[in-house]
Amino acid sequence: MKKFFIPFLAALACGSALAATPVACDDAAKQPLREFRGAWMHTIFQKQYSTQSTEENKAYLCRQLDSLRLCGCNAVIFQVRPQADALYPSKLEPWSRHLTGSAGVAPSPLWDPLKFMIAEAHARGMELHAWLNPYRVTTTPDEVLPKGHLYYKHPERFVKYDGKMYFDPALKENRDFIVRVVDDIVSRYDVDAIHMDDYFYPYPKPGVDFPDDASYARTGKGMDRGDWRRHNVNLLIEQIHKAIVARKPWVRFGISPFGIWRNKKSDPRGSDTNGLENYDALYADVTLWTSKGWVDYMLPQLYWALDHPSAPTETLAYWWNDNANGRHMYFGQCVAWTMDKPDMKPSTDPNQLSHKIRLSRQLPNVQGNCWWPAYDVTRNYRGVADSLILKEQSHIALVPAYPWIDSVAPDPVSNLKADTSGSSISLHWNAPRTSDPLQVPRFYVIYRDSRIIAVTDATCYIDSHPTPGRHTYSVTVLDRANNESRPTSLTTK
C-alpha cells in the first residue's frame, strides 16, 4: 500500500479543524455513523517531552492530534497522572518527571499540557479523556520522590512491592486522596472523561505476595483475602463515580482492564481462555463495576491475535460483548500485534486489522475500538494509518451517546448562513442558548449532501473543496452526552 500519510500531514496547519479524509476507498454504508475511535497517548517513559521545549512540545502534540484525526480517530486518552504526579499544575501532587525530566520541577516556560490538549482536541472535534493511574507511585527501585510528596508526610500509607512503591489500596485515607485528585481535575478542566487502565493491585511477581498483612489485620474483618482486596478496589471505583456525578454528571468514567476477567476453569461464567485473570490476580471485579453503573464504558485490552492459543481475541470479543451489562463496550487493540500477525485462514490478509474491526462492528453490544499506542498510529507502523485513512476509518464517525447520563437532544443551531463568493463555501451559525449544563454544545457536526464532512467546536466552518453545483449543508449540535440535535439546513445556489 502506498504510504502517503506522513507527507500529507506536513501540509496540515496546527490547530485547524480537520474535515473528512480526502481519499476514501471504502463504502460509507459499511462504517457506522456512531463509533468510538480512540487512541492512548501515554507519557510515561516518553523522553521526547522532557527533551523538547515548551513550544516544541506544543507543536509535537498538535502534529499527533492532526495525525490521529486524519486517521479517523475521535477521542484521545491522554495520560496526565502516570505515577502519583501530574502533567498539569496541581496542589496535590508534583509535576511529572516524564514531562520535565525531574520530578517536582515545573516546565519552563510554564504551560499546562492538560489544558492545552483539551483545547486542541476539542478544536479538532475530538474528545479528551484524562488518563490516571490510581495506585502506582514509583516505577524503579532507585527512584527518589521530590520534596513535598505525600509519602514524606504519611509513609505509613504506602507499601513497596517488587521494588516499586504503591498507595496501600486498603486505606480509606488513600481512597479519599485519589478521589480528591480526580475531583480536582474534573472541577478545573473541561475533560470529557476520566480514564483508568489495568493497574489496580500490581501485576503479581511469582512467589511474592502483596505486602498488606498489617492492613488486612486492621480492616479485613475475617474476609477472604482476595474478596477483601476486591472490596478495596470496588470502594474506590464507586467513590470516584459518585464524586464525578456530584461535580459534573456529564463527565464519563471509563476503565481499560486486562483482557481476561476470569478463565472458565476458574469460573463457569468466564471465558474459554487460559491466562492471567483480572478478578484473581489484579483484584479488579470489572463486570461488577458495569453492572452497578459505576463506569460508563469498559475498554478491555484485547491485544492478542485473534487465534492466540491461550487468549484468542476472537473468543474474548464475544465474551465481552455478552458481558457489557448495558454500558458502552470498546475494544483495546494493540497496533503492533494486530499489524504483525497474518489474518486467520482462509483469509490471505497480511494482518488482522480489518478482521478485528469488522468483528467489533458485528457485535451488537460493542461500540468501537481504541488503538495502543497512539504513537504507532501516527508513525504509520506497517501501514496502519494508511489502512485507517483509506478504508477502515475513512468516514467521520461520532462518539456514541450516553443515554443513562442524558437522553434529551439539544436545541438546534439558528441563523445558518453561507457565503458562496469565491471557490470555497463559508458557513456560520448561532449556537443555541441553554441554562442546562448537559445541553451545552460540545461540538457541531457539518453535513454536506447527507454526509459528515467535519466536526468542530466553532460556530463556523469553511468548506474549501466543494464540488461544483448545488449542495445541501446541515449543521447539528452534539451536547455533552453526545446527543444530536435536529439539523438546520440550507441549499447553496
C-alpha positions in Angstrom: 0.0 0.0 0.0 1.3 3.4 -0.9 2.3 5.3 2.2 1.2 8.9 1.6 0.4 9.5 5.2 3.4 11.4 6.6 4.0 13.8 3.6 0.3 14.7 3.7 0.5 15.6 7.4 3.3 18.0 6.8 0.9 20.3 4.9 -1.6 20.5 7.8 -1.8 23.6 10.0 -1.6 23.0 13.8 -4.9 23.7 15.4 -7.1 23.8 12.3 -10.4 21.9 12.3 -10.0 18.9 10.1 -12.6 17.8 7.6 -13.3 14.4 6.1 -10.5 12.3 4.9 -9.5 13.4 1.4 -9.3 9.9 -0.1 -12.0 7.3 0.7 -12.0 3.9 -0.9 -14.5 2.2 1.4 -18.2 2.4 1.2 -19.7 4.7 3.9 -22.5 2.3 4.5 -20.0 -0.2 5.9 -18.9 2.2 8.6 -21.2 3.1 11.5 -22.3 6.7 12.0 -21.6 6.3 15.7 -18.3 4.6 16.7 -15.8 5.3 19.4 -12.3 5.6 17.7 -9.8 6.3 20.5 -6.1 6.3 20.9 -4.0 6.0 24.0 -1.3 8.7 24.3 0.9 7.7 27.2 3.5 10.0 28.7 5.3 7.6 31.0 8.8 6.8 29.7 8.3 9.0 26.7 11.5 11.0 26.8 10.6 13.3 23.9 8.6 15.5 26.3 11.4 16.2 28.7 13.9 16.9 25.9 11.8 19.3 24.0 11.0 23.0 24.8 7.5 24.1 25.6 6.9 25.3 22.1 8.3 22.1 20.6 6.0 20.1 22.8 3.0 22.0 21.8 3.8 21.7 18.1 4.5 17.9 18.6 1.2 17.4 20.3 -0.6 19.3 17.6 1.0 17.0 15.0 -0.1 14.0 16.9 -3.7 15.2 17.1 -3.7 16.1 13.4 -2.4 12.6 12.6 -4.9 10.9 14.7 -7.8 13.0 13.4 -6.7 12.3 9.8 -6.9 8.6 10.7 -10.5 9.0 11.7 -9.9 9.0 15.5 -12.5 11.0 17.5 -11.1 10.6 21.0 -7.7 10.8 22.7 -6.9 9.2 26.0 -4.0 11.4 27.3 -2.0 10.2 30.3 -1.9 13.0 32.9 -1.1 11.1 36.1 1.4 8.3 35.3 2.6 7.7 38.9 1.1 10.0 41.6 2.3 13.0 39.7 0.8 15.5 37.3 1.1 16.8 33.7 -0.8 19.9 34.9 -0.4 22.3 37.8 -1.5 20.6 40.9 -1.6 21.5 44.6 -1.9 17.8 45.5 0.9 16.2 43.5 4.2 17.1 42.0 5.0 17.9 38.3 5.8 14.7 36.5 9.4 13.8 35.7 8.1 12.4 32.4 7.3 15.9 31.3 10.3 17.9 32.6 12.9 15.2 33.3 12.9 15.9 37.1 10.1 15.1 39.4 8.6 18.2 41.1 10.2 20.6 38.6 7.7 22.7 36.6 8.2 23.2 32.9 9.9 26.4 31.8 8.3 28.4 30.4 5.3 27.3 32.4 2.5 25.7 30.5 -0.4 23.3 31.2 -0.3 20.2 29.0 -3.8 19.0 30.1 -5.4 22.4 29.4 -3.6 22.6 26.1 -4.6 19.1 25.0 -8.3 19.7 25.9 -8.4 22.9 23.8 -6.6 21.4 20.8 -8.5 18.2 20.8 -11.9 20.0 21.0 -10.8 22.3 18.2 -10.5 19.2 16.0 -13.8 17.8 17.1 -12.1 15.2 19.3 -12.9 14.2 22.9 -10.2 14.3 25.5 -10.1 11.6 28.2 -7.8 12.3 31.1 -5.9 9.1 32.0 -4.9 8.4 35.6 -3.1 5.5 37.3 -4.6 5.2 40.7 -2.1 3.4 43.0 1.4 3.5 41.3 3.9 5.9 42.9 7.3 4.7 41.6 8.4 2.6 38.7 12.0 1.8 39.6 13.7 0.8 42.9 16.1 3.8 42.9 13.5 6.5 42.2 13.6 9.4 44.6 10.4 11.3 45.3 10.5 15.1 45.3 10.2 17.3 48.3 6.7 17.8 49.5 5.4 14.5 48.2 2.6 12.9 50.3 4.9 10.0 51.1 7.1 12.1 53.4 4.1 13.2 55.4 2.5 9.8 55.6 4.9 6.9 54.8 2.6 4.5 56.6 0.1 4.8 53.8 2.5 3.3 51.2 3.9 -0.1 50.6 6.7 -1.5 48.4 6.3 -4.4 46.1 8.8 -5.8 43.6 11.0 -2.7 44.0 8.2 -0.3 43.4 6.0 1.9 45.7 2.2 1.9 45.8 -0.6 3.5 47.7 -2.0 0.9 50.0 -5.4 0.2 48.4 -6.9 -0.9 51.7 -6.7 2.5 53.4 -9.7 4.9 53.3 -7.4 7.9 53.5 -5.7 6.8 50.3 -9.0 6.3 48.5 -10.1 9.7 49.7 -6.9 11.3 48.4 -7.2 9.6 44.9 -10.8 10.8 44.7 -9.5 14.4 45.6 -7.1 14.1 42.6 -10.0 13.1 40.3 -12.3 15.8 41.6 -9.6 18.4 41.2 -9.2 17.5 37.5 -13.0 17.3 36.9 -13.7 20.6 38.7 -10.9 22.6 37.0 -10.8 21.1 33.5 -13.3 20.6 30.7 -12.5 16.9 30.2 -14.9 14.6 28.5 -14.0 11.6 30.7 -11.7 10.2 33.4 -9.9 7.1 32.4 -8.1 4.4 34.3 -6.3 1.4 32.8 -5.4 -2.1 34.1 -3.1 -1.2 37.0 -5.1 -1.8 40.2 -3.3 -4.2 42.6 0.0 -4.6 40.8 0.7 -7.4 38.4 1.9 -10.3 40.6 5.5 -11.4 40.9 5.6 -15.2 41.1 6.1 -16.4 44.6 5.8 -12.9 46.2 2.5 -11.8 47.8 1.5 -8.1 48.0 2.6 -6.8 51.5 -0.7 -5.9 53.1 -0.7 -8.1 56.2 -0.9 -5.1 58.5 -3.8 -3.6 56.6 -5.6 -6.9 56.4 -5.2 -7.4 60.2 -6.8 -4.0 60.8 -9.6 -4.0 58.3 -10.0 -7.5 56.9 -12.7 -8.5 59.5 -12.3 -12.1 58.6 -13.0 -11.7 54.9 -11.2 -13.9 52.4 -8.0 -12.1 51.4 -9.0 -11.9 47.7 -12.5 -10.8 48.5 -11.1 -8.1 50.8 -8.7 -6.8 48.1 -11.5 -6.7 45.5 -13.7 -4.9 48.0 -11.0 -2.2 48.5 -10.9 -1.6 44.8 -14.7 -1.6 44.5 -14.9 1.1 47.1 -12.5 3.3 45.1 -14.4 2.9 41.9 -17.8 3.6 43.5 -16.4 6.6 45.3 -14.9 8.0 42.1 -18.1 7.5 40.2 -20.1 9.4 42.9 -17.6 12.2 43.0 -17.7 12.7 39.2 -21.5 12.7 39.2 -21.7 15.1 42.0 -19.3 17.5 40.4 -20.1 17.2 36.6 -22.6 14.5 35.8 -21.7 14.7 32.1 -18.1 13.6 32.6 -17.8 9.9 31.9 -15.7 7.4 33.8 -14.1 4.6 31.8 -11.9 1.6 32.7 -9.5 -0.3 30.5 -8.9 -3.6 32.2 -6.6 -6.5 31.3 -8.4 -8.6 28.7 -9.4 -11.6 30.8 -11.9 -11.3 33.6 -11.7 -15.0 34.6 -11.0 -18.2 32.8 -13.7 -20.7 32.5 -11.7 -23.2 34.5 -11.9 -20.8 37.5 -15.5 -19.7 36.9 -18.1 -21.2 34.5 -19.1 -17.6 33.7 -15.6 -16.9 32.5 -14.1 -17.0 29.0 -12.6 -20.1 27.3 -9.1 -18.8 27.8 -6.0 -19.7 29.9 -4.3 -16.5 31.1 -3.9 -14.1 34.0 -7.2 -13.0 35.5 -8.4 -9.6 36.5 -10.5 -11.0 39.3 -7.9 -13.2 40.9 -4.6 -11.5 40.1 -5.3 -7.8 39.9 -8.4 -7.9 42.2 -10.4 -6.0 39.7 -14.0 -7.2 39.5 -14.6 -5.3 36.4 -18.0 -6.8 35.4 -19.4 -5.7 38.8 -18.5 -2.1 38.0 -20.6 -2.0 34.9 -23.5 -4.0 36.4 -23.6 -1.4 39.3 -23.4 1.5 36.8 -20.2 2.9 38.4 -18.4 3.2 35.0 -19.8 4.5 31.7 -17.5 2.5 29.4 -15.4 -0.6 29.6 -12.4 -0.9 27.3 -10.8 -4.3 27.7 -7.3 -4.7 26.3 -7.7 -7.3 23.6 -4.2 -7.1 22.4 -3.7 -10.7 21.4 -4.0 -12.3 18.0 -7.5 -13.5 17.0 -6.3 -17.1 17.3 -3.9 -16.8 20.2 -3.5 -20.2 21.8 -4.2 -19.1 25.4 -6.1 -15.8 24.9 -7.7 -15.7 21.5 -9.1 -12.2 20.9 -12.0 -13.6 18.8 -13.2 -15.7 21.8 -12.7 -12.8 24.2 -14.5 -10.3 21.9 -17.7 -12.5 22.1 -17.3 -12.8 25.8 -17.0 -9.1 26.5 -19.9 -8.4 24.1 -22.1 -10.8 26.2 -20.9 -9.1 29.5 -21.3 -5.4 28.6 -24.1 -5.0 31.2 -25.8 -2.1 29.4 -22.7 0.1 29.4 -20.6 1.0 26.4 -18.0 -1.6 25.4 -15.0 -0.6 23.3 -12.1 -2.9 22.4 -8.5 -2.0 23.0 -6.3 -3.0 20.0 -2.5 -3.3 20.0 -1.3 -1.8 16.8 1.9 -3.9 16.6 0.3 -7.2 17.4 -2.5 -6.5 15.0 -0.3 -5.5 12.1 2.4 -8.2 12.7 0.0 -11.1 12.7 -1.5 -12.5 9.4 -5.2 -13.0 9.4 -6.8 -16.3 10.2 -7.2 -18.8 7.3 -8.8 -18.9 4.7 -8.1 -15.1 4.6 -4.9 -14.1 2.9 -4.7 -10.6 4.5 -1.2 -10.0 5.8 -2.5 -8.5 9.1 -5.6 -8.8 11.3 -6.7 -5.1 11.2 -9.8 -5.5 9.0 -10.9 -8.7 10.7 -10.7 -7.2 14.2 -12.6 -4.0 13.2 -15.2 -6.0 11.3 -15.7 -8.2 14.3 -16.2 -5.3 16.6 -18.8 -3.8 14.3 -20.7 -7.0 14.0 -21.1 -7.5 17.8 -24.3 -5.7 19.0 -23.0 -4.5 22.3 -19.7 -3.2 21.1 -19.4 0.5 20.1 -15.8 1.0 19.0 -12.1 0.5 19.3 -9.1 2.2 20.8 -5.5 2.0 19.5 -2.4 1.3 21.6 -0.3 3.2 21.4 -1.2 6.4 19.6 2.4 6.9 18.6 2.3 3.6 16.5 -0.7 5.0 14.6 0.9 8.4 14.0 4.2 6.8 12.7 2.2 4.6 10.4 3.5 1.3 11.8 3.4 -1.2 9.0 0.9 1.0 7.1 -1.8 1.0 9.9 -2.5 4.7 9.3 -2.9 4.2 5.5 -5.4 1.4 6.2 -7.4 3.5 8.6 -7.4 6.5 6.3 -8.2 4.7 3.1 -10.5 2.0 4.4 -11.4 1.2 8.0 -12.0 4.8 9.3 -12.2 6.7 6.1 -15.5 8.3 7.1 -16.1 10.5 10.1 -17.9 8.8 13.0 -19.4 10.4 16.1 -18.7 9.1 19.6 -21.8 7.2 20.8 -24.3 8.9 23.0 -24.6 8.0 26.7 -28.4 7.9 27.4 -28.1 6.9 31.1 -26.3 10.3 31.6 -28.7 12.3 29.4 -31.1 11.3 26.6 -32.5 14.8 25.7 -31.4 16.2 22.4 -30.1 19.7 22.5 -31.7 22.6 20.6 -30.6 23.2 17.0 -28.4 26.0 15.8 -30.1 29.0 14.3 -29.4 31.6 11.7 -27.4 29.3 9.5 -25.9 31.3 6.6 -23.5 30.5 3.7 -21.1 32.8 1.9 -20.6 31.3 -1.6 -18.3 34.0 -3.0 -15.1 32.5 -4.3 -14.3 28.8 -4.7 -14.9 27.9 -1.1 -18.2 27.9 0.9 -18.1 29.6 4.3 -20.8 28.6 6.9 -21.6 30.3 10.1 -24.4 30.0 12.6 -25.6 30.9 16.1 -25.3 28.4 19.0 -28.5 27.5 20.9 -28.9 29.2 24.3 -29.5 27.0 27.3 -29.2 27.1 31.1 -28.9 23.3 31.3 -25.2 22.3 31.5 -26.0 18.9 29.9 -27.4 20.6 26.8 -24.4 22.9 26.3 -23.0 22.4 22.8 -19.8 20.3 22.8 -19.4 20.0 19.1 -21.1 21.0 15.8 -21.5 18.4 13.0 -21.4 19.6 9.5 -23.1 17.6 6.8 -22.8 18.1 3.0 -25.4 16.3 1.0 -26.2 14.0 4.0 -22.5 13.0 4.6 -20.5 14.3 7.6 -17.6 16.4 6.4 -16.4 17.9 9.7 -16.9 18.1 13.4 -15.8 21.3 15.2 -16.3 23.3 18.4 -16.5 26.6 16.5 -19.7 28.2 15.2 -18.3 28.5 11.7 -16.7 26.2 9.0 -15.1 26.7 5.6 -15.7 24.0 3.1 -12.6 24.5 1.0 -13.2 21.8 -1.6 -16.8 21.6 -2.6 -17.6 20.1 -6.0 -19.3 22.4 -8.5 -23.1 22.6 -8.3 -25.8 22.9 -5.6 -25.1 21.4 -2.2 -27.3 21.0 0.9 -25.5 21.8 4.1 -26.8 20.8 7.5 -25.4 21.6 10.9 -26.3 19.7 14.1 -25.3 20.1 17.8 -23.8 17.4 19.9 -24.3 18.0 23.6 -22.0 16.8 26.4 -23.6 13.3 26.4 -23.3 13.2 22.6 -27.0 13.6 21.9 -27.5 15.1 18.5 -30.0 17.9 17.7 -32.2 18.0 14.7 -30.5 19.5 11.7 -30.6 23.1 10.5 -30.1 23.1 6.7 -29.7 25.3 3.7 -29.0 24.7 0.0 -26.5 26.7 -1.9 -27.2 28.1 -5.4 
